[in-house]
Amino acid sequence: VGAVRQELTERYGQVIEEKRRNEAVLQRKYQDVLTDRQQTAAVLESIAEGLVVVNNKGDVVMMNPAAERLLAVNQKDRIGKPLLDNLQDEQLVSLVKGTTPEDREIVLSAKSDSTKRVLRASNAVITDQDGKAIGMVAVLSDVTKQRELVQLKSEFVSTVGHELRTPLIAMQHAL
């Protein structure tokens, strides 16, 4: 009985020690994953461009604060739901084809319909190890100011061209 007890005590001691080692390894791995997740979240939150990740069903998986500001939505209300469903603060006016299917422009108008914002969405498909599409990541950039500057430049060049042409034509006729 004493020998069997000693053998079982040693065996249980080994099992308990192995369990403690496994728990320590798992705890270290958990802390590593937690640290990586916090670093990734910090990077995503600090990106100035809007970042939206959707799954293969079109439901939002992740959204950074810049995307919340650009789309005027709340991340907590969007996670697990389609991105463009029930946009309250703004409504989608048009989706214009960009130069490539991965690069599109989205025109959003505010409630007053006097202010329109133009967002450029650069999209990339997320695939798993087998090459199967499992989602999409979109980087949203507000290009409203650039569009306004291009329009102002065009108007300025047109006005200057017209103002210079008029006196030049009069001088040409006089000559």
Number of C-alpha atoms within 10 A of each C-alpha: 6 7 8 9 10 11 12 12 12 12 12 12 12 12 12 12 12 12 12 12 12 12 12 12 12 12 12 12 12 12 12 12 12 12 12 12 12 12 12 12 12 12 11 18 17 12 13 13 18 23 24 23 22 23 18 14 12 15 18 23 19 18 23 22 21 20 25 17 12 18 23 15 19 14 18 11 10 20 16 16 16 15 20 15 11 13 13 12 11 18 17 15 13 12 12 12 12 14 9 9 11 13 17 18 20 21 17 20 18 16 12 8 11 7 9 15 17 21 21 19 22 18 19 15 16 16 13 9 6 6 8 11 13 13 19 19 20 21 17 25 20 19 15 15 11 11 13 12 12 12 12 12 12 12 12 12 12 11 12 11 11 11 11 10 12 10 11 11 11 10 10 8 8 7 6
